[in-house]
Amino acid sequence: MRVIVITGGSRGIGAAIETARRGNGRHPDLSRQGRRPAAGPGQYRQLRGLPQNRYQVSVEVVDAGQPAHRTVLDTVNGYTFTPMATVKAAQRVLEGEARPGFQTPAGLFGEDFVLSIADTTIVDG
């Protein structure tokens, strides 16, 4: 079985998936494909509410003799998602959804916690 996880903006994710399919299952080195990690949005764009790139994570599971399974998480950009998720998690903790010790958001609030963040979807394909 091979699990491929690819993160990045919507631009170039298809090419990265194809590279990973041909490769050994490791995260492809996008810099070798002439792509660099995207710089964060400028303060000007953030403060004026101008459109930001969306963020996607793609996971593909490949097992010999079985059809591949692919899932894509599509959400707002990370600069928007992180504070939204932080506030949502804090609200739920203040409402009593807490356990002692370290917890991940999915471990504490369930695997669908990410879907409680506005404008976030998971597409199985």
Buried (B, 14 or more C-beta within 10 A) or exposed (E): EBEBEBBBBEEBBEBBBEBBBEEEBEEBEBEEEEBEEBEEBEEEEBEEEEEBBBBBBBBBBBEEEEEEEBEBBBBBBBBBBEEBBEEBBEEBBEEEEEEEEEBEBEEBBEEEBBEBBEEBEBEEE
